[in-house]
Amino acid sequence: MKNFSNYDCYDRKEGLAFESKCVHGALGCEPLTGSVSFPIFQSATFRHKGLGESTGFDYARLQNPTRQELERTMAILECGTEGFAFSSGQAANMAVFSLLKPGDQVILSDDIYGGTYRLGADTFHTYGITFTYVDMTDTQNIKDAITEHTKMLFVETPTNPMMKVINIREVVAIAKEINAITVVDNTFLTPYFQKPLTLGADIVVHSGTKFLSGHNDTLAGLVVTNRDDLAEQLRLEIKTHGSCLGPQDCWLLIRGIKTLALRMKQHNANGIKVAEWLRTQKKVKNVNYIGFPDHPGYEVNRSQATGSGSMISFNVDSFETVKKILSGVDLVIFAESLGGTETLITYPRTQTHESIPEEIRQKIGITDTLLRLSVGIEDADDIIRDLDRALNA
Ligand SMILES: Cc1ncc(COP(=O)(O)O)c(C=O)c1O
């Protein structure tokens, strides 16, 4: 590892394992003082020595050293060239959809985070951009939806909340044929398990609120690309919209990412145990978990990711059982989010996916008996004991 003394050059840590890249970031230590914990640069503006002279930092909406360290770290982890840190996952998606122009069409998976759906249906739709939702597990559906205006294919894999797996390589191949951009929301698996840019995608987007920060304590969004033209547009957007992440939250992300690999291993191990246990329960009708060898997307996931994560959705026998579980859990927390150290249980119908029209929810399977679990890193047996008590007591 080189010992840099300024901000211009940083180490991409080529040759190091993912775990080491997470810990050591881009610069790692702050170059001027040697501070091992990268400092929070709580400054809105930066002093100029003279006209036309700059330290490389001018005004914090354009760039801030703490944000730069986070953005470079994410670019390294996602195997991209440039990263951008936003105030939330929604702000990150907002920037991605802002790459489109009136008249353009974007094709998305029908099973998608409710906020992403709302961005299309309520915001960008009014600017003349068409959002077409299809079941992307069958790529023929994408081909059938393509028009001369298709400019972007937007993928979540696994999907939220039904845990369907979409073949990133196949989507990329379709996009390349029509010169469209492929965007992958990598929130559920993170670059620890899946690196969409290495599979040909153009942009990766994250709700950094989830596994990346990992402690249910901050909102953040991340975008990474390996295309200079897109990076230039995204840079202009973050500068213009002012939707950048503040330095304190950037620091929380930098710190969270240091343990990303460790946490993801534990999330994955716990996810498998809890999903298997759920399957044995009489009141549980079906369990959607991409780590099950009989999951329809298991082989595709294995071909493009190295793990299955800890997101599970499942149906119980009645709405009464839903209410019983949600009021009965204790260690497991009934709250709306995912990817943190604590196990969270969510009711998609009225929480994460409330914005999706009822007829679409029914079609996808977001019914009144569906629950979503984000399995945390507690002891798996404690999680199971708590669920067992809430479900069966
Ligand atoms: C897959 C996915 N993408 C994007 C978002 C939006 O992120 P945020 O809540 O950080 O704005 C979420 C939020 O739950 C999500 O689950």
The ligand as an SDF file (V2000), in Angstrom:
LIG
                    3D

 16 16  0  0  0  0  0  0  0  0999 V2000
  -34.2980   -1.7460   -3.0900 C   0  0  0  0  0  0  0  0  0  0  0  0
  -34.4390   -0.3220   -2.6180 C   0  0  0  0  0  0  0  0  0  0  0  0
  -34.0270    0.6870   -3.4130 N   0  0  0  0  0  0  0  0  0  0  0  0
  -34.1320    1.9680   -3.0250 C   0  0  0  0  0  0  0  0  0  0  0  0
  -34.6920    2.3130   -1.8110 C   0  0  0  0  0  0  0  0  0  0  0  0
  -34.8140    3.7600   -1.4060 C   0  0  0  0  0  0  0  0  0  0  0  0
  -33.8280    4.0620   -0.4660 O   0  0  0  0  0  0  0  0  0  0  0  0
  -33.9280    5.1480    0.7140 P   0  0  0  0  0  0  0  0  0  0  0  0
  -34.9610    4.6620    1.6810 O   0  0  0  0  0  0  0  0  0  0  0  0
  -32.5460    5.1920    1.2570 O   0  0  0  0  0  0  0  0  0  0  0  0
  -34.3400    6.4360    0.0910 O   0  0  0  0  0  0  0  0  0  0  0  0
  -35.1300    1.3030   -0.9510 C   0  0  0  0  0  0  0  0  0  0  0  0
  -35.7240    1.6330    0.3540 C   0  0  0  0  0  0  0  0  0  0  0  0
  -36.2490    0.7900    1.0560 O   0  0  0  0  0  0  0  0  0  0  0  0
  -35.0100   -0.0580   -1.3680 C   0  0  0  0  0  0  0  0  0  0  0  0
  -35.4160   -1.0770   -0.5930 O   0  0  0  0  0  0  0  0  0  0  0  0
  1  2  1  0
  2  3  1  0
  2 15  2  0
  3  4  2  0
  4  5  1  0
  5  6  1  0
  5 12  2  0
  6  7  1  0
  7  8  1  0
  8  9  2  0
  8 10  1  0
  8 11  1  0
 12 13  1  0
 12 15  1  0
 13 14  2  0
 15 16  1  0
M  END
$$$$
